[in-house]
Amino acid sequence: MDGNNPFLFAQHTTLRGGGPARFSRTLQRQKDLLEARSFVQKNVLRFVVLGDGSNILPSDGEFDGCVFRMRMMGREILQEDNQTIVIKVSAGEPWDAFVAHAVAHGWWCIEN
């Protein structure tokens, strides 16, 4: 885990609140996710999955667990017809950017 770089929730949340976490790891590939899962299971740790930090208000105390920062990117159209589109979006994709992309392509409804 990223032990050399201390993780502070306050630096990664939109409300700028939250204390340190014991461990953190940035997940960019499927392999990272599998290794992270193995780490928390082996060490019997609690964990938090963090995207852009806009839907979390962590405690200012220390989190004795692991924070996984999702940075897995990618979008894939799985199905499309004249009325429907199904898109697989990776967990690290920024929501606002994806909504803007959908609107730019005329894929309405997601902006609501």
C-alpha positions as CSV (number, residue, x, y, z in Angstrom):
1,M,0.0,0.0,0.0
2,D,1.0,3.6,-0.4
3,G,2.7,3.8,3.1
4,N,5.3,6.5,2.1
5,N,2.7,9.1,1.1
6,P,0.3,9.8,4.0
7,F,-3.3,9.9,3.0
8,L,-5.5,12.7,4.4
9,F,-9.2,12.6,3.6
10,A,-9.3,16.4,3.7
11,Q,-7.1,16.6,0.6
12,H,-9.4,14.3,-1.3
13,T,-13.0,15.4,-0.4
14,T,-15.0,18.3,-1.8
15,L,-15.9,19.5,1.8
16,R,-12.1,19.3,2.7
17,G,-12.9,17.4,5.9
18,G,-11.4,14.2,7.3
19,G,-8.4,12.9,9.0
20,P,-5.6,10.4,8.0
21,A,-6.0,6.8,6.8
22,R,-3.6,4.1,7.8
23,F,-3.2,2.8,4.3
24,S,-4.2,4.0,0.8
25,R,-3.9,2.7,-2.7
26,T,-4.8,4.2,-6.1
27,L,-6.5,1.6,-8.3
28,Q,-5.9,2.1,-12.0
29,R,-6.2,-1.5,-13.4
30,Q,-8.1,-4.7,-12.6
31,K,-4.9,-6.2,-11.3
32,D,-4.6,-3.3,-8.7
33,L,-8.2,-4.1,-7.5
34,L,-7.4,-7.8,-7.0
35,E,-4.2,-7.0,-5.1
36,A,-6.1,-4.5,-2.9
37,R,-8.8,-7.1,-2.1
38,S,-6.1,-9.6,-1.2
39,F,-4.4,-7.0,1.1
40,V,-7.5,-6.2,3.1
41,Q,-8.5,-9.8,3.4
42,K,-5.0,-10.9,4.5
43,N,-4.7,-8.1,7.1
44,V,-8.4,-8.1,8.1
45,L,-8.8,-4.4,7.4
46,R,-11.8,-2.2,6.9
47,F,-11.8,-0.3,3.6
48,V,-13.4,2.6,1.9
49,V,-13.7,3.1,-1.9
50,L,-13.3,6.8,-2.8
51,G,-14.0,8.4,-6.2
52,D,-13.9,12.2,-6.4
53,G,-14.8,12.6,-2.7
54,S,-18.1,14.5,-3.3
55,N,-20.4,12.1,-1.5
56,I,-18.5,11.4,1.7
57,L,-18.0,13.3,5.0
58,P,-15.3,11.3,6.9
59,S,-14.3,11.8,10.6
60,D,-11.4,13.9,11.5
61,G,-10.0,11.0,13.5
62,E,-7.7,8.4,12.0
63,F,-9.3,5.7,9.8
64,D,-7.6,2.4,10.8
65,G,-8.1,0.8,7.5
66,C,-7.4,1.3,3.8
67,V,-8.7,3.9,1.3
68,F,-8.9,2.8,-2.3
69,R,-8.9,5.7,-4.7
70,M,-10.7,4.6,-7.9
71,R,-8.9,5.8,-11.1
72,M,-9.9,3.0,-13.4
73,M,-10.9,4.7,-16.7
74,G,-12.9,3.6,-19.7
75,R,-16.2,3.8,-21.4
76,E,-17.7,1.1,-23.7
77,I,-21.0,1.0,-25.6
78,L,-22.5,-2.4,-24.9
79,Q,-25.8,-1.9,-26.8
80,E,-27.4,0.8,-28.9
81,D,-30.6,1.2,-30.9
82,N,-32.7,4.2,-32.0
83,Q,-34.2,4.6,-28.4
84,T,-31.7,3.1,-26.0
85,I,-28.0,3.0,-25.3
86,V,-26.3,0.9,-22.6
87,I,-22.8,2.1,-21.6
88,K,-20.3,0.4,-19.3
89,V,-18.4,3.1,-17.4
90,S,-15.4,2.3,-15.3
91,A,-15.5,3.3,-11.6
92,G,-12.8,6.0,-11.9
93,E,-14.5,8.0,-14.6
94,P,-15.4,11.5,-13.3
95,W,-19.2,11.7,-13.3
96,D,-19.5,15.3,-14.6
97,A,-17.2,14.5,-17.5
98,F,-19.3,11.5,-18.4
99,V,-22.5,13.4,-18.2
100,A,-21.0,16.1,-20.5
101,H,-19.9,13.4,-22.9
102,A,-23.4,11.9,-23.0
103,V,-25.1,15.2,-23.5
104,A,-22.6,16.1,-26.3
105,H,-23.6,12.9,-28.1
106,G,-27.3,13.5,-27.7
107,W,-27.7,10.7,-25.1
108,W,-30.3,12.6,-23.0
109,C,-31.7,11.7,-19.6
110,I,-28.5,11.0,-17.7
111,E,-28.1,14.8,-17.0
112,N,-31.3,14.7,-14.9
